[in-house]
Amino acid sequence: MSIRETLVPKDRATVILVVDVSRSMQARDVKPSRLAAATAAVRVFLERVPKRLQVGLIAFAGDPAVAAPPTSDHALVREALDTLEWYPSFGGTAIGDALAAAVRLGQQATGVEGNLASVETAPPTPTRGLVSILFLSDGAQTRGELLPLDGADRARVAGIPVYTVALGTARGTLRFKFSRPPGGFPGPNPFGPGRSVPVPPDPNTLRAIANRTGGEFFAARDSKSLNAAYSKLGSRLGRRPGKTEVTYGFLAGAAGLLLAAGLLSALWSPRLP
């Protein structure tokens, strides 16, 4: 008997998509912008996943917000993607808090809710194999109650792997424009026309989050590599390895060969009088 490894859909599986919408996501080192490239990649992901997979969407900058609760109606998630550019982009980047929010949302989707005030009170691993988090950010943490690895610990204790994507390049910059105050003032603008601020990604932190939770890390420096990462994950998340018996296939092939051999033997053997 021969066994072949395949990927089969998981029942009740949930993926929580977490997308950074902080101001640095407006940088254009990834065309047409980091945020636009991220939403396009999520659409690629939604095309790849099983139709029954529950998908939720969280947007975060200084605070996380649920843009779409987990649902198997992926059209609703696509509609929510169109609203990401309108989410508040100020207030910094709270990676740890966003991870904790994704863990809570995933547990609620599977009917496993617990007090996540600390990793000690989190449920042991009841969500293992049912929930995954796909987390995209383009910068380092600048605010929030939880440190990134504290948020990762909550996912680890809950048995939820976090797949992380560091978006952007080391040369990425964002230009801040300064306008005159209400009422204006005479003469040239004392603040100048604006300044460019470096906004490099933080791959080390995101790699550590993936390693700590049993996920996988991806570095996306352009829209092509970003789409490739989300396409790959869309083909994997929400499915589990399965084993398919291929014995019957081999038996059918063998029977066909035996039949052909029998016919040839009948044709070539001497006929009895």
Backbone bond lengths (Angstrom), bond angles and torsions (degrees), N, CA, C in turn:
res aa  C-N    CA-C-N  psi(-1)  N-CA   C-N-CA  omega(-1)  CA-C   N-CA-C  phi
1 M - - - 1.464 - - 1.527 109.14 -
2 S 1.314 116.46 133.85 1.457 121.19 -179.53 1.525 110.08 -112.35
3 I 1.337 116.35 140.57 1.466 122.20 -178.46 1.525 108.69 -117.93
4 R 1.330 117.28 134.46 1.455 121.67 178.60 1.520 109.73 -116.19
5 E 1.341 117.14 132.77 1.459 121.92 177.65 1.529 109.79 -76.23
6 T 1.339 115.82 131.10 1.457 121.08 177.02 1.518 108.97 -135.00
7 L 1.315 117.05 174.98 1.457 122.23 173.17 1.518 108.05 -113.27
8 V 1.331 116.03 123.70 1.458 120.11 -179.68 1.519 108.75 -120.47
9 P 1.353 118.17 149.52 1.466 120.33 -178.37 1.524 111.86 -62.48
10 K 1.334 115.75 143.58 1.456 121.15 173.08 1.519 109.39 -88.07
11 D 1.317 116.99 139.12 1.451 120.11 171.87 1.530 108.05 -80.50
12 R 1.330 115.79 139.40 1.463 123.73 178.03 1.522 113.24 65.20
13 A 1.306 119.20 15.79 1.460 120.94 179.92 1.526 110.20 -72.98
14 T 1.327 115.65 149.08 1.464 121.96 -177.55 1.522 109.37 -137.46
15 V 1.324 116.63 136.95 1.460 122.57 171.76 1.526 107.79 -120.27
16 I 1.319 116.24 127.54 1.463 121.70 176.06 1.527 107.88 -101.83
17 L 1.322 116.19 115.66 1.453 122.10 175.98 1.521 108.92 -87.88
18 V 1.318 116.49 129.83 1.467 121.24 179.14 1.528 107.31 -122.85
19 V 1.335 116.07 122.15 1.458 121.23 -175.32 1.526 109.87 -124.37
20 D 1.314 115.33 126.83 1.464 122.93 175.62 1.534 108.54 -70.64
21 V 1.337 116.76 127.81 1.468 120.58 176.94 1.528 111.00 -120.72
22 S 1.341 116.09 20.58 1.466 119.50 179.96 1.522 110.28 -63.62
23 R 1.315 116.09 166.92 1.465 120.65 -172.74 1.528 112.70 -58.57
24 S 1.327 116.85 -31.66 1.469 119.11 -179.03 1.524 112.23 -64.43
25 M 1.344 117.94 -17.32 1.454 120.78 178.27 1.529 112.17 -70.27
26 Q 1.330 116.94 -5.36 1.463 120.51 174.73 1.530 111.70 -85.44
27 A 1.327 117.51 -6.15 1.469 120.51 179.27 1.518 109.75 -60.09
28 R 1.339 115.47 149.35 1.456 120.72 -173.25 1.527 113.39 -112.27
29 D 1.334 117.43 21.91 1.458 117.88 173.53 1.525 110.52 -70.16
30 V 1.343 117.41 -23.28 1.456 123.30 169.58 1.528 106.08 -108.09
31 K 1.321 117.13 119.94 1.456 121.94 -173.06 1.526 112.38 -82.30
32 P 1.345 118.05 146.08 1.474 126.82 -5.67 1.521 112.92 -75.45
33 S 1.324 117.39 -24.09 1.459 124.38 169.54 1.519 106.02 -158.65
34 R 1.310 116.44 163.96 1.461 118.82 -179.38 1.532 111.16 -59.34
35 L 1.325 117.08 -45.17 1.459 119.68 -177.48 1.524 111.41 -66.68
36 A 1.335 116.99 -42.89 1.460 119.98 179.15 1.530 110.89 -62.99
37 A 1.331 117.05 -39.95 1.461 120.38 177.64 1.526 111.02 -65.72
38 A 1.341 117.14 -37.33 1.462 121.15 -179.99 1.525 110.85 -65.36
39 T 1.330 117.84 -45.18 1.461 119.72 -179.25 1.531 110.81 -66.36
40 A 1.337 117.10 -36.07 1.467 119.80 177.19 1.528 110.38 -64.63
41 A 1.333 117.53 -38.95 1.462 121.01 179.87 1.524 111.05 -67.73
42 V 1.323 117.26 -37.09 1.468 120.05 177.71 1.526 109.95 -63.03
43 R 1.326 116.95 -36.54 1.465 119.98 177.43 1.533 110.81 -64.27
44 V 1.323 116.57 -37.82 1.460 120.17 174.98 1.526 109.80 -61.77
45 F 1.322 116.52 -43.47 1.460 121.86 178.72 1.530 110.67 -58.22
46 L 1.330 116.75 -45.35 1.465 120.38 -177.49 1.523 112.27 -65.44
47 E 1.315 116.88 -26.50 1.461 120.02 177.18 1.519 112.14 -73.76
48 R 1.334 116.74 -22.52 1.464 121.33 -173.99 1.528 113.66 -93.24
49 V 1.333 116.95 -27.25 1.466 119.59 -171.16 1.524 111.10 -77.36
50 P 1.341 116.80 159.53 1.472 120.04 175.99 1.527 111.08 -60.86
51 K 1.319 116.97 147.03 1.464 120.49 -176.62 1.521 112.18 -64.78
52 R 1.340 116.95 -29.72 1.457 119.62 -178.05 1.526 113.36 -82.76
53 L 1.315 116.93 -7.00 1.465 120.32 -178.48 1.527 110.47 -66.08
54 Q 1.328 115.99 132.75 1.453 120.43 173.77 1.531 108.94 -81.23
55 V 1.316 116.97 130.58 1.457 121.99 179.90 1.522 108.83 -126.51
56 G 1.331 116.08 129.04 1.455 121.77 174.61 1.518 109.43 -116.82
57 L 1.321 116.96 159.70 1.462 121.78 -176.81 1.519 110.45 -134.16
58 I 1.337 115.73 126.76 1.465 122.71 176.10 1.517 108.63 -119.75
59 A 1.325 116.23 131.29 1.460 122.16 173.20 1.523 107.52 -106.49
60 F 1.338 116.14 141.58 1.461 116.99 179.56 1.521 111.66 -147.08
61 A 1.308 113.74 147.45 1.467 123.25 168.71 1.525 104.04 -135.56
62 G 1.345 116.46 -102.43 1.459 118.30 174.32 1.509 112.63 -74.64
63 D 1.320 116.80 -24.67 1.470 123.20 178.80 1.520 108.66 -139.72
64 P 1.350 117.78 147.94 1.461 120.18 176.23 1.522 110.91 -83.94
65 A 1.332 116.55 148.67 1.456 122.20 176.37 1.520 108.55 -141.53
66 V 1.328 116.41 138.99 1.463 121.08 179.21 1.521 108.36 -79.61
67 A 1.331 116.02 112.76 1.462 120.97 178.08 1.527 111.19 -84.28
68 A 1.332 116.80 -31.64 1.471 121.81 177.32 1.522 107.86 -151.08
69 P 1.324 118.82 123.42 1.467 120.84 175.95 1.522 109.29 -68.57
70 P 1.329 118.15 157.76 1.458 120.36 -179.57 1.526 112.41 -55.22
71 T 1.312 115.97 128.13 1.453 121.71 -177.87 1.523 109.57 -153.11
72 S 1.322 115.65 152.01 1.463 120.15 173.90 1.527 111.37 -88.52
73 D 1.338 116.22 -3.32 1.462 121.31 174.81 1.525 107.80 -86.07
74 H 1.311 116.53 88.83 1.458 120.64 -173.68 1.521 112.45 -68.50
75 A 1.330 117.70 -17.48 1.464 120.46 175.91 1.523 110.37 -63.73
76 L 1.329 117.27 -34.51 1.462 120.83 178.20 1.522 110.78 -66.76
77 V 1.319 116.33 -36.82 1.466 119.77 178.49 1.526 109.40 -67.97
78 R 1.321 117.03 -39.86 1.463 119.73 177.53 1.523 111.46 -61.89
79 E 1.324 116.59 -39.58 1.467 120.09 177.45 1.525 110.60 -63.93
80 A 1.330 116.54 -39.01 1.465 120.28 179.41 1.523 111.32 -65.20
81 L 1.322 116.82 -31.61 1.464 119.97 178.65 1.524 111.38 -59.96
82 D 1.335 116.31 -33.64 1.466 120.25 -178.89 1.521 112.35 -67.57
83 T 1.326 116.67 -16.08 1.468 119.70 -177.53 1.521 113.27 -96.87
84 L 1.334 117.89 -4.67 1.458 119.54 -173.77 1.529 112.88 -60.81
85 E 1.313 116.69 -35.96 1.466 118.61 -178.05 1.519 112.16 -67.42
86 W 1.344 117.60 -13.95 1.457 120.64 -179.61 1.524 112.21 -95.21
87 Y 1.315 117.81 -5.05 1.462 119.43 178.09 1.530 109.24 -72.17
88 P 1.329 117.05 146.89 1.475 119.56 179.40 1.521 110.96 -56.36
89 S 1.329 116.36 125.00 1.457 120.96 -176.28 1.518 112.63 -103.34
90 F 1.339 116.72 1.72 1.455 119.51 -178.74 1.525 110.15 -94.10
91 G 1.296 116.49 172.10 1.460 119.98 174.95 1.504 114.63 96.91
92 G 1.343 118.52 3.99 1.458 120.11 175.19 1.512 113.18 93.10
93 T 1.340 115.17 -160.08 1.464 122.88 -175.42 1.522 108.79 -131.38
94 A 1.331 116.68 114.28 1.466 121.93 -176.86 1.527 109.34 -109.48
95 I 1.320 117.06 81.22 1.464 121.75 -175.73 1.531 111.35 -66.90
96 G 1.329 117.45 -46.66 1.464 120.47 -178.17 1.511 112.64 -60.93
97 D 1.329 117.62 -43.80 1.463 121.02 179.54 1.525 111.05 -65.95
98 A 1.330 116.79 -37.30 1.463 120.15 179.25 1.532 110.83 -65.69
99 L 1.327 117.22 -38.95 1.465 120.36 176.53 1.525 111.24 -62.66
100 A 1.331 116.63 -44.97 1.464 120.16 179.51 1.522 111.01 -61.61
101 A 1.342 116.99 -40.23 1.464 120.49 178.41 1.519 111.13 -64.29
102 A 1.338 117.44 -37.63 1.460 121.14 179.17 1.528 110.81 -67.56
103 V 1.330 117.12 -38.49 1.466 120.87 177.37 1.526 109.88 -62.17
104 R 1.336 116.67 -46.97 1.468 120.12 179.63 1.523 111.37 -59.90
105 L 1.331 116.29 -44.15 1.456 120.14 -177.90 1.526 110.90 -65.18
106 G 1.327 116.81 -39.87 1.452 119.99 178.29 1.511 112.44 -65.35
107 Q 1.329 116.91 -39.04 1.459 120.48 178.91 1.524 111.15 -68.36
108 Q 1.322 116.75 -39.04 1.463 119.72 177.77 1.531 110.53 -62.87
109 A 1.329 116.20 -38.13 1.460 120.32 -177.90 1.520 112.16 -66.03
110 T 1.327 116.81 -28.68 1.461 120.61 -179.04 1.517 112.24 -100.60
111 G 1.337 116.46 5.70 1.454 120.06 178.66 1.501 114.09 77.74
112 V 1.335 117.03 16.20 1.465 121.41 178.57 1.514 107.86 -115.28
113 E 1.323 116.89 99.14 1.448 121.05 -179.11 1.520 108.77 -112.96
114 G 1.309 115.43 138.68 1.454 119.88 179.66 1.501 111.41 -145.54
115 N 1.303 116.49 166.98 1.449 122.02 176.86 1.520 108.53 -79.95
116 L 1.336 116.36 113.43 1.455 120.27 -176.76 1.522 111.47 -102.57
117 A 1.309 116.92 30.77 1.459 118.99 177.87 1.516 110.75 -63.02
118 S 1.318 117.07 -28.20 1.456 120.97 175.73 1.511 108.35 -151.85
119 V 1.317 116.13 161.40 1.465 118.68 -178.65 1.517 111.25 -66.43
120 E 1.328 117.99 -23.03 1.452 119.94 179.91 1.524 111.86 -67.85
121 T 1.349 117.04 -30.46 1.459 119.76 -177.18 1.518 112.45 -94.52
122 A 1.341 118.23 -1.83 1.464 120.43 179.44 1.522 109.89 -71.54
123 P 1.333 117.63 148.50 1.461 119.77 176.54 1.514 110.17 -58.28
124 P 1.343 118.88 147.73 1.458 120.21 -174.47 1.521 113.80 -57.24
125 T 1.326 118.92 -74.89 1.468 119.80 176.93 1.519 111.35 -152.62
126 P 1.325 119.77 44.47 1.464 119.34 -175.88 1.517 113.59 -71.30
127 T 1.323 117.68 -17.23 1.466 119.85 -178.48 1.527 112.28 -96.82
128 R 1.335 117.51 3.44 1.460 119.69 -175.76 1.528 110.15 -58.45
129 G 1.325 115.34 128.61 1.440 120.83 178.90 1.513 114.69 85.64
130 L 1.343 117.49 -10.99 1.454 120.31 -178.44 1.520 113.08 -104.96
131 V 1.324 117.21 -25.22 1.468 121.02 -175.13 1.521 109.77 -128.44
132 S 1.320 116.18 138.36 1.459 122.93 171.12 1.520 108.20 -132.97
133 I 1.319 116.14 153.80 1.462 121.90 177.09 1.522 108.15 -119.01
134 L 1.321 116.23 131.11 1.470 122.57 174.64 1.523 106.66 -112.77
135 F 1.331 115.91 110.08 1.462 122.60 -166.63 1.526 110.34 -116.18
136 L 1.331 116.78 121.64 1.461 121.76 179.28 1.523 110.34 -118.41
137 S 1.336 115.47 131.00 1.461 120.57 175.19 1.520 109.07 -147.47
138 D 1.329 115.45 158.19 1.470 119.13 -178.86 1.519 112.59 -119.77
139 G 1.332 117.16 11.18 1.455 117.35 -177.45 1.508 113.22 -156.66
140 A 1.310 115.11 179.80 1.450 121.74 179.42 1.529 110.28 -85.07
141 Q 1.317 116.21 158.66 1.464 120.22 177.09 1.515 110.19 -66.28
142 T 1.343 115.99 135.11 1.462 120.98 178.45 1.523 112.65 -124.51
143 R 1.334 117.43 -10.30 1.460 120.72 176.87 1.510 109.92 -161.28
144 G 1.327 116.59 177.10 1.458 121.32 178.84 1.509 111.83 120.22
145 E 1.321 116.05 159.37 1.463 121.72 -179.85 1.522 111.82 -79.19
146 L 1.330 117.11 -35.49 1.463 121.24 -177.60 1.517 111.08 -103.29
147 L 1.317 116.32 139.12 1.457 120.08 170.90 1.528 108.95 -72.50
148 P 1.329 117.87 155.94 1.468 119.65 -177.65 1.526 114.25 -53.70
149 L 1.328 117.58 -44.19 1.462 118.85 -177.70 1.526 111.75 -75.02
150 D 1.330 118.33 -21.52 1.464 120.00 171.79 1.525 109.83 -67.67
151 G 1.324 115.86 -41.32 1.461 119.25 174.89 1.517 111.30 -63.84
152 A 1.332 116.63 -38.50 1.462 120.82 177.77 1.527 111.14 -63.32
153 D 1.335 116.60 -36.47 1.460 119.60 178.89 1.520 112.01 -63.46
154 R 1.336 116.63 -35.41 1.460 119.48 177.78 1.526 110.82 -65.30
155 A 1.313 116.02 -39.42 1.465 119.44 176.48 1.521 110.65 -66.74
156 R 1.323 116.80 -41.40 1.469 120.71 -178.75 1.521 111.14 -62.52
157 V 1.329 117.28 -46.30 1.461 120.56 -178.93 1.523 110.86 -65.36
158 A 1.322 116.98 -33.80 1.459 120.77 178.84 1.525 112.15 -79.13
159 G 1.340 117.69 -4.46 1.446 120.45 179.35 1.516 113.43 75.72
160 I 1.341 116.48 30.01 1.467 121.43 -177.26 1.523 109.34 -111.38
161 P 1.325 119.21 113.25 1.468 120.59 176.33 1.526 110.65 -72.75
162 V 1.328 115.51 143.68 1.458 121.18 178.89 1.524 108.57 -115.32
163 Y 1.314 116.19 118.98 1.458 122.77 176.08 1.528 107.20 -96.81
164 T 1.323 116.50 121.05 1.456 120.14 -171.56 1.526 111.37 -112.73
165 V 1.330 114.51 146.62 1.461 121.89 177.48 1.518 108.44 -128.93
166 A 1.336 116.68 120.50 1.463 122.08 174.54 1.519 107.71 -94.30
167 L 1.328 116.33 113.25 1.455 120.93 -174.05 1.524 110.90 -102.68
168 G 1.328 116.53 133.46 1.459 120.76 175.63 1.512 112.45 117.60
169 T 1.333 114.32 174.63 1.461 121.50 -179.52 1.520 110.03 -119.96
170 A 1.322 115.46 162.65 1.460 120.16 -179.87 1.524 111.64 -64.72
171 R 1.313 117.52 -22.06 1.467 120.43 -179.02 1.530 112.78 -91.98
172 G 1.324 117.47 3.91 1.457 120.61 -178.59 1.526 112.22 -63.38
173 T 1.310 116.19 135.51 1.465 121.76 178.25 1.524 108.98 -134.79
174 L 1.317 114.78 159.32 1.453 121.61 175.75 1.515 107.91 -130.58
175 R 1.324 115.78 130.93 1.458 120.31 -177.71 1.520 109.88 -94.58
176 F 1.305 116.15 123.56 1.461 122.85 177.41 1.515 108.48 -99.06
177 K 1.322 115.84 128.35 1.460 120.88 179.17 1.522 109.67 -102.51
178 F 1.316 115.52 140.90 1.457 120.85 179.49 1.520 108.60 -112.89
179 S 1.309 117.08 127.09 1.460 121.55 -179.30 1.524 110.14 -108.24
180 R 1.303 115.53 164.96 1.456 120.61 177.98 1.525 110.13 -68.79
181 P 1.317 118.26 147.35 1.460 120.64 176.50 1.517 109.73 -69.28
182 P 1.367 117.65 163.56 1.467 120.27 178.30 1.531 110.76 -54.34
183 G 1.301 116.52 134.18 1.461 120.35 -177.92 1.507 112.69 93.61
184 G 1.346 115.66 -20.14 1.458 120.32 176.65 1.516 112.82 69.79
185 F 1.301 114.94 -175.39 1.454 121.53 176.80 1.524 107.12 -154.60
186 P 1.303 117.05 153.44 1.470 119.46 -178.22 1.517 111.84 -70.62
187 G 1.314 114.79 155.32 1.453 119.40 175.19 1.506 112.58 81.02
188 P 1.348 116.43 -172.68 1.471 121.09 -178.38 1.523 111.46 -69.76
189 N 1.306 115.20 159.62 1.466 121.38 178.83 1.529 108.58 -66.17
190 P 1.351 118.28 115.95 1.470 119.89 -178.18 1.519 113.25 -67.11
191 F 1.331 117.14 -18.55 1.459 120.21 179.66 1.529 111.79 -84.10
192 G 1.325 116.92 -9.35 1.453 120.02 -177.56 1.519 111.38 79.82
193 P 1.319 117.39 176.30 1.472 121.28 -177.33 1.520 113.60 -73.51
194 G 1.309 118.78 -12.79 1.457 121.91 -178.74 1.514 110.79 136.38
195 R 1.331 116.00 177.74 1.461 119.54 -179.81 1.526 108.67 -146.87
196 S 1.311 116.21 154.85 1.456 122.35 178.50 1.517 109.56 -99.11
197 V 1.320 115.59 131.58 1.463 122.04 -177.85 1.531 108.77 -115.77
198 P 1.333 118.70 129.13 1.473 120.17 177.13 1.523 111.18 -62.55
199 V 1.326 117.28 136.49 1.469 121.85 177.91 1.543 109.09 -134.08
200 P 1.328 117.24 66.39 1.468 120.10 179.44 1.522 111.04 -74.46
201 P 1.320 118.27 153.62 1.474 120.90 175.35 1.524 110.58 -73.01
202 D 1.327 115.56 172.34 1.466 121.90 179.52 1.531 108.91 -122.23
203 P 1.334 117.77 74.16 1.467 119.99 -175.61 1.517 113.31 -64.63
204 N 1.328 118.32 -30.49 1.462 119.66 -176.92 1.524 111.93 -62.66
205 T 1.335 116.42 -44.19 1.465 119.76 179.65 1.518 111.18 -66.12
206 L 1.331 116.93 -44.25 1.461 119.61 -178.32 1.517 111.67 -67.68
207 R 1.326 116.98 -34.01 1.468 119.96 175.64 1.530 110.36 -65.64
208 A 1.317 116.45 -40.39 1.463 120.44 179.65 1.528 111.22 -64.86
209 I 1.327 117.15 -37.38 1.467 120.94 177.96 1.522 110.15 -63.20
210 A 1.322 116.51 -45.87 1.469 120.28 179.41 1.519 111.00 -63.01
211 N 1.319 117.17 -44.27 1.468 120.86 -179.57 1.522 111.43 -63.23
212 R 1.317 116.76 -40.15 1.463 120.25 -176.37 1.521 111.98 -69.74
213 T 1.320 117.77 -28.37 1.463 120.49 -174.75 1.521 113.64 -103.62
214 G 1.332 117.40 -1.68 1.461 119.59 -179.11 1.510 113.50 82.25
215 G 1.346 116.32 20.55 1.461 120.24 177.31 1.514 111.30 -93.68
216 E 1.319 116.17 -146.49 1.460 121.70 -179.04 1.519 108.55 -146.03
217 F 1.338 116.30 146.14 1.460 121.81 -178.42 1.522 110.64 -107.34
218 F 1.341 115.42 140.54 1.462 121.55 176.06 1.523 108.94 -130.58
219 A 1.320 116.88 138.15 1.463 122.17 172.87 1.518 107.45 -106.42
220 A 1.331 116.37 121.64 1.465 121.19 -178.73 1.521 108.84 -116.98
221 R 1.323 115.63 110.27 1.468 120.33 -177.80 1.522 112.37 -100.90
222 D 1.330 116.91 -5.70 1.456 120.72 176.42 1.522 108.11 -154.05
223 S 1.332 116.01 171.57 1.459 120.19 -175.92 1.528 111.73 -66.38
224 K 1.327 117.93 -30.92 1.463 120.87 -179.94 1.525 111.19 -65.05
225 S 1.342 117.13 -48.27 1.468 120.06 179.74 1.521 110.79 -68.54
226 L 1.333 117.10 -31.31 1.463 120.50 177.85 1.523 110.43 -66.42
227 N 1.337 116.94 -46.49 1.462 120.59 178.26 1.529 111.28 -62.44
228 A 1.333 116.22 -37.18 1.464 119.80 179.45 1.523 110.92 -64.23
229 A 1.328 117.01 -41.11 1.463 121.16 179.44 1.525 110.89 -64.07
230 Y 1.329 117.10 -45.60 1.465 120.21 -178.14 1.524 111.16 -71.25
231 S 1.320 117.20 -32.09 1.458 120.22 176.35 1.526 110.25 -66.13
232 K 1.317 116.40 -43.13 1.461 121.18 179.10 1.519 110.89 -62.63
233 L 1.329 115.84 -45.77 1.455 119.47 -178.91 1.525 111.35 -69.49
234 G 1.327 116.73 -34.07 1.454 119.31 177.74 1.513 112.37 -63.75
235 S 1.326 116.87 -29.04 1.463 121.38 178.76 1.523 112.02 -80.84
236 R 1.338 117.33 -14.06 1.460 120.84 -175.68 1.517 113.97 -110.96
237 L 1.336 117.36 -46.38 1.460 119.94 -175.50 1.521 110.02 -68.91
238 G 1.305 115.34 142.79 1.459 119.12 -176.93 1.507 113.20 85.10
239 R 1.329 115.67 3.71 1.461 120.22 175.73 1.518 108.31 -128.11
240 R 1.313 115.47 156.33 1.459 120.21 177.42 1.515 109.05 -126.00
241 P 1.340 116.59 150.76 1.466 117.99 176.72 1.519 110.36 -61.38
242 G 1.293 116.93 136.73 1.451 121.30 178.16 1.511 110.10 -132.77
243 K 1.297 116.26 163.82 1.456 120.84 -179.27 1.523 109.42 -119.45
244 T 1.288 114.93 127.54 1.460 121.09 -179.45 1.522 109.33 -114.23
245 E 1.328 116.27 128.21 1.457 119.64 177.75 1.524 108.99 -75.18
246 V 1.309 114.95 125.62 1.463 119.35 178.67 1.526 110.49 -110.45
247 T 1.349 116.37 14.79 1.460 120.66 179.39 1.522 110.95 -57.80
248 Y 1.352 116.24 -44.17 1.459 119.35 -176.39 1.522 111.18 -64.14
249 G 1.316 116.61 -32.44 1.459 119.37 176.90 1.521 111.06 -63.76
250 F 1.336 114.80 -44.54 1.462 118.61 178.52 1.530 111.59 -66.61
251 L 1.359 115.83 -38.92 1.460 118.81 179.11 1.519 111.37 -63.80
252 A 1.330 116.55 -40.08 1.467 119.69 179.26 1.519 110.18 -64.26
253 G 1.352 115.58 -41.40 1.457 119.09 178.52 1.510 111.58 -63.99
254 A 1.337 115.21 -41.95 1.465 119.40 179.74 1.527 110.87 -65.17
255 A 1.326 116.78 -40.01 1.473 120.10 179.42 1.517 110.42 -62.73
256 G 1.331 115.31 -39.38 1.459 119.32 178.62 1.522 111.44 -62.45
257 L 1.338 115.43 -42.49 1.464 119.44 179.14 1.518 111.30 -65.02
258 L 1.340 117.26 -40.41 1.464 120.50 178.90 1.515 111.17 -63.57
259 L 1.340 115.64 -40.59 1.462 119.42 179.80 1.523 110.86 -63.69
260 A 1.363 113.85 -43.80 1.473 117.70 179.26 1.521 110.66 -63.25
261 A 1.341 116.82 -40.65 1.462 120.79 179.24 1.522 110.89 -62.91
262 G 1.336 115.63 -39.42 1.454 119.53 179.02 1.515 112.44 -64.08
263 L 1.315 117.08 -42.03 1.466 120.38 178.60 1.510 111.78 -63.76
264 L 1.342 115.75 -43.87 1.456 119.43 178.98 1.524 110.93 -62.79
265 S 1.316 115.49 -40.21 1.467 119.17 179.55 1.518 111.09 -62.59
266 A 1.329 115.11 -39.74 1.470 118.81 -179.59 1.513 111.40 -66.96
267 L 1.305 117.55 -34.80 1.457 121.76 -178.86 1.518 112.02 -71.70
268 W 1.319 116.14 -39.14 1.467 119.89 -173.28 1.529 113.51 -93.51
269 S 1.305 120.38 -17.82 1.461 120.51 -177.73 1.543 111.01 -75.57
270 P 1.354 116.88 150.82 1.480 119.21 179.02 1.515 111.37 -63.09
271 R 1.332 116.89 138.80 1.452 120.89 179.86 1.557 108.78 -82.23
272 L 1.302 116.33 143.01 1.465 120.87 175.26 1.532 108.82 -76.08
273 P 1.339 117.41 144.79 1.464 120.24 179.08 1.520 111.07 -66.55
